[in-house]
């Protein structure tokens, strides 16, 4: 089954709709860097203030670490805090003669406390502008990579975080790290017993696999998925690490190219089990729930059997019901992403009906724009399953909310609403009457003057077929089933033949 077809707006079938969703979401999330986590992060102690340090203090400290070894620890603490304030402070340090070389010398010295402080400085320094990150990648990264294989967990943690910031700068720095052999030491640290190390390694790896031309295949072939999947377990003390690891898996599963590797590690069952436990104990923990939901949504946009397998755990759909009610918008959105992919399978649609989730999905059509759109995709997938499903959606009041989307300024949202309206009008007896009651006809008449040809033509077609021509043919069309292949599906069959 080809999952790389060009997206079409006529909603020919659930397969094309779901593949279109995958490609759209993948492009949007790559281009806008819409992950909830920053690609670079400064590190601060709990409760530490990042304001109040002057440029003069940074200049003095940059000189003092070279001249006065006895005061290095206090000056390094000042510098790492100053670097978190912005690039003007890092510029001052980098422009100070021999300051960076001195910092590298401290990192490679014998004093463990000073090593850690130096690594911390380098972490925040690499979170700055591109020029600084590139300098770190060339001059410092080989030492950071070496210490990943050391025996000091605190230093491993700090070095992994610094490397994550360097990789997060962009492809140039990322590729330099790859050339220096960063992957295997990071993978080895996924076996560390220290949760903080796992968390920083996850952050570093997530930046290694994001962005254009990320060499994900190399990591998958090296066996990274089993190491990552081992951390998809519920433990209240390690949830931060679990969230970071889940972001790495999110990037790996986004392309749909690694089905065999996903199957071999039992990823579907691990994700479902984790989500069920999170729904029971951490329903609003967006830092963990968000990437786990997104990963399951990615997986369920693949082979149908994975959606069916996920639903074999009878606690999953009630858990998704809890996430749909979350106070966090991102959790609600990612939960809809899961459902919009799973409902491409008829048996899953029936389970969603039985679990009572549709009422909440319909309610979310009144939420923020991105959530409205996600809910609309889910309802279109369900409507594609046939007359019985369209009748049920009509009874639950979905048409009123979807009709309102015809007024959207977003082209894809209008096309989504047109596709849903067409299925309801064609496959239900009361669809035409309710559509007119909700102002649908006036919306279609307005769309006849739309600047987009596809929208204009679809609106005209619906008006002519269901509201301007009173004939027996309309009555026959209303009872047409999916299996009879109406005109818009006949076109899909011809395109794929």
N, C-alpha and C positions, 0 to 999 in steps of 0.2 A: 504494500500500500504506500503510495507516494505521498509524503507529508511535506513536500516542498513546492506545491502548486502555487501559482500566483493567486493572491487574495482577490476574491470577487465580492461585490456588494449585493448580489442578488440572493444570497443565502440559499444556494442550490441544495445543500445538504449539511448535516452536522459536521461531516469530515472537513469540508472546505471552510466552514465557519470556524471550526476549532483550529485548523492550521493557520488560517488568517490571523486568529487571535495570537497564536504563538509568535508568528513573525512580526506582527505589530508590536507586541509587548517587548520582544527581544530588542527590536530596533530602538524603541522609545527608551527603554531602561539603559541601554548602552549609551545612547546619544546624550541623554539628559543627566546621566550619572545619578539616577533617581533612587539609588540605594539610600537607606536611612542613616548609614554610617559614613563619616568623612573618610576620604582616601588618606588623609594625613591627620595625625592626632598628636598634640603635645601631651606631655605627662606631668602631672602635678601630684604633690602629696595631698592627702585628704585635708580639706580646709585651708590649703595654701592660697595666699593672695598673689595675684599676678600683676598688680599695679604698684606703683610707688618707687620703682627702680629707675634711676636716671641714666642717660647716655654716658654721663661722666663716670658713674659707678661702673658701668660695663667696661669702659675704656681702662679704668684703674684696675679692675679685676683681671682683664685680659693681659695686663702687664705684670700683675702681682703673681699670677700662677707660674710665670717664667722666672721671676726674681726671688720669690720667697716661698720655698717648698713648705715651710712650717704652717703657712696660712692657706694652703691650697684647698683644703676641704671646704672651708667657709666661702672662699671665693668661687669655687665650682658650684656650690649650692646657689649662690647669688646669680651666677651666669645661667644656670639651667632655668631658673625662674624668670630671668629677664628675657631669655629666648622665647618664652611662651607669650610675651607681650607683643611681638610683631617683628617684621623684617628689619626695621630700622636698628634694632638691637643686635640682630644677627649680622647685619651689614657692618656694624661697628666692630664686632668681634673678628669677622673674617678679614676685614681690612687692616687689623692690627698685625704688624709684622711678627711672624713666627708663632702667632697664637694658636692656630689650628695644628701646626706641627707639634707644639707643646702638648696640646690636648690628646693627640694620638700617642705621644710618648707616655703620658700618664696612663692611658688605656692599656698600653702594652707593658706597663711596669709591674712591680711585685706587690704593691700595696692593694689588697682586695677592696678596701673601702674606697680608695681613690679611683680604682678601676671602675667601680660601679657609678661613682659620681661623674666620671668622664663619659661613660657610656650614656648616662642620663642626659648630659649636655649635648651629646651627639644626636640623641633621639630628638630633642626639641630643635636642634639646629637643622636637622634634615627635614623637619616639618615646615620649613620656610619656603622661600622662592626657589624656582627651578635652578638657578645658578648655584645656589648653595647645595641643593640635593645632588646635582651633577658632580659637584666637587666632592661630596661625601661618597658618591658611588665610585669615583675614581681613586680617591686617596685613602678612604677609611673602610669601605665595605669589605675588602679582603680580611682585615683584622676582625671585623664584626662576625664574619662568616666562620672564621677560625674558632672564635670563642663559643659558637653554637655547639661545638663538639667538646667543650670543656666539662668540668665537674661542678661548677658553681651555678645552681639554678637561678639565683637572683641575677647573675650576669647574663646567663642564657636568655632570660626573660627580657632584659633591657636591650640586648643586642638584637633579638628577634623583632622587638618593637621598632628599633631604629631602622632595621632593614625593611620593615613594612612601610615606614614613611618614605624611604628612598624609592621603593617599588611603586608607591602610590603617586609619585611625581609624574609618571608617564612612561610611555614605551621605551624611550631612550635609556632612562635609568634602569627600568625593569630588565631590558635586554643585556645591559652591562652586568647586572647581578646574575642573570642566567649564565652568561659566559664565564663568570667567576665560580660557578658551581654551587649556587645557593640552595638548589632544590633538595638534594639528598640530605644535607644536614638538617634542613627544616623538617623533612619527612621523618627523619630519625627522632626528632624531638616530639613528634606526635605520640611517642611511647612514654614520654616523661610522666612521672607520678605527680608532678607539680601543676595544679590547675592554672596558675598564673602563666606558666610557660606555655601550656596548651593554648591559652587565650591569645598570647602575643604571637605565637606561631600561626594560629588561625588568621589573625589580622594580616600578617605578612603574606601568607598564601593567598588570601582573598585578593590582595593587590597584585599578586603575581598572575592570577587567572582572569583579571578584569581588563577591559579595554580592547582596542582593536588589535588583531593578530596575536592575541594571547595564545601561547603554545600549550594549550590544555592537553592535547594528545600526548605530549611527552610525560606529563604527570600521571595521566591515566595508565599509560603503558608501564610506567615505573611502579604501579601498584598503590597509588595514593588512596583510592576509594575505600579499600578495607580499613586503612588506618583512620580515615575520617569517620567512616560509619561506626567504628567502635565507640565514638564519643556521642552518638545519638541516643543517649540514655538519660533518664530523669534522675537527677541528683541535685537537691536544693543548693548544695555547696559548690557546684561546678557549672551552674547555668550560664554564667558569662562566657565560659570557654565553649560550652555547647552552642551558644549563639554564634560565636565567631566561626566555629567549624561548619555550622549550617550555611553560613554565607559562602564558604568555599564550594560546598556541594551545590548551592544554588547556581553558581556560575557554570559548574561542570554540566549540570542537567539542562541548562537553558537551551543548548543547541540541538538536543535530541540525537546526538551522534554516538552515544555510548551505552546503548541499550543492553548489550551483553554484560558489560561491567556492572551496570546498575542491578541487573538481575542476579549476578553472581554474589553480591554482598547482601541480598535481601533488603534492599533499601526501602521498598514500599512498606513492608511490615514494621521496620524500625521507625519510619516517620510517623506512621499511624499510631503505633503504641506510644510514642513520645507525645504526640498531639493530644491523645486521650488523657494522659497524665497531666499535661500542662493545662488542659481545660478544667481539670479537677482542682488544681492547686495554684496555677499561675496564669489565669485566663487573661490578665491584663499586662503580662510581662512582654511588652512589645519587642524588646531586644532579642528575645529568644523565639517567641511565637511567630513573629513576622518572617524571618528567614526559613523557618521550618514549614510554614504554610506555603511560602512561595516555592520552595523546593518540591513539595508534594504536588502543587499545581503544575510545575514544569513536568514532573514525571507523568502525571495524569493526562497531559497533552500528547503523550506518546501512545503506545499500543493500548487498545481498549481493555485488554485483560488486566492491565495495571489498575485501572479505575474499578473494575470488578473485584480485583483482589483487595483493594483498599476497603471496599464496602463490606467485605466478608467479616470484618471486625464490626460487630453491631453497635459498638460504642462510638464509632467515628462520626456518624451523622449527628447524634446528640451533642458531641463535642463541637462540631462545626456550628451547630445552633447557638452554643455559648459564645463562640468567637464572633458570630454575626451581631451579637449584642454588646460587644466590647466597647469600652469608653474610648478606645484608641482607633482613630480613623484608618490607620495603616493596617491594623489587624482585620477590620471589617473588609477592607479592600482586598487583602490577600486571601481571605476566606472566600470571597466571591470569585476570585481567580481560580481557586480550587474547584468550586462548584461549577463554574462555567466550562471547565474542561471535563469534569466527570460526567456532566449531564449530556455529553455527546453520545452516551451509551444508554440505550432504552431501558435496560434493567436498572441502571442507576437512577434514572428519572423516576421510575416507580418507587424506588426506595426513598428518594427525596420527597416525593408526595407523601408517602406513609409516615415519614419523620416529621411532617408539618413544617418544613423549612421554607416553603414557598411564600407563606404569608410574610415572613420576615424579609425575604428577598424583594418582594413587591414593595414593602414599606421603605426599603433602601433606595427605591427610585426617587424618593424625595430627599435624599441625602446630598452631599456635595457632588460636583460635576463628575469627577473621576469614578466615584462609587455608583452614581446613576448609570454610567456607561457600562461598568462591570456587571451590574445587576441586569441591564438590558441584554447583554450577551448571554447571560445565563438563561433568561426567559426565552430568547430566540432559539437557543439550543433545545430547550424543552418543547417549544411550539413545533419545531421541525419533526418531532416524533409522531405527529399525526392528530387526527380529529379529537380523540379522547383527551389528549393533553391540552389541546386548544380550548376545548369546552371547559375543562377544569380551571385553566388560567382565566377564562372569561368570568367564571363564577366567583373567583377570588378577587376580581377587580383589577387585574393587571392592565386591561386595555385603557382604562382612564389615565393611568400614569404614563403608559407608553405613548398614548396619543399626545400628551403634553410635550413629549420630547420632539415632536414634529416642529416645534417652535425654536429648537436649539439653533445656535449660530455655528455649531460644530458640524461639519459635513458628515463625518462618520456616524455621529449620533443620529442625525436625521435619516440617513440610510438604514441604520439599525431599526429605527422606529417604523420606517416604511416597510421593511422586510417583515417585521412582526405584525404590522397591521394587515399586510397582504395575506399572511397565513390565517389570521383570525377571520378576516372577511371571507376567505375561500372555504375554510373548513368548519365554520360554525353557523348555525341557523340564525342566531340572534346578534351576530357580530356587526352586521350593517346597521341595525337599529341603534345599538349601543355606541358604535363609532360616531354616528351622526349626533347622538345625544351629547357626546363628550366634545363636540366641536370639531371632529375630525375632518368633516367635509370642507369647512371653511379653511382649515389648515392646508388641506390639499390644494384648494383653489389658490391660496397664497403661494404655494410652492410651484405652481405652474409658471410663475414668473421668476423662479430662482435662477441664478447665474450658472449653476452647475447643470450640465445637460442630463446626467444620470438622474438626479433628483427631479428635475423638471419632467422628464419622460415617465418616470415611475409614478409620479403624482397624477399625471394625465391619464396613464393607463388605469390606475385604480378608480379614478372618477368615471371614466368611460365604462369600465366593466361592471362596477357595482352600484353606481348612483345615477348615471345618465341613461342607461339602456335597460328598460324593464322588459325582460323576456324570460322564457322558460329556461334559456341557457344559463341564466344566473342561478336559478334554483338548482340546476344540476351541478354547477360549479361548487355550490356551498356544501355539497355532500361528497365531493371528491376526496379520495384518500391519498395518502402519500405514495402508496404502491402503484397508483395509476399514472404516476409521473405527469403532473401538470406542466404547462409550457415552460415555466422557469426551471423545472428539474429536467425536462427533456433536453434543454440547452446544455445543462451540466453533463448529461450522459453523452451528448454529441461531442462536447469539448474534451472528454476523457477517453473517447473511443479512438 
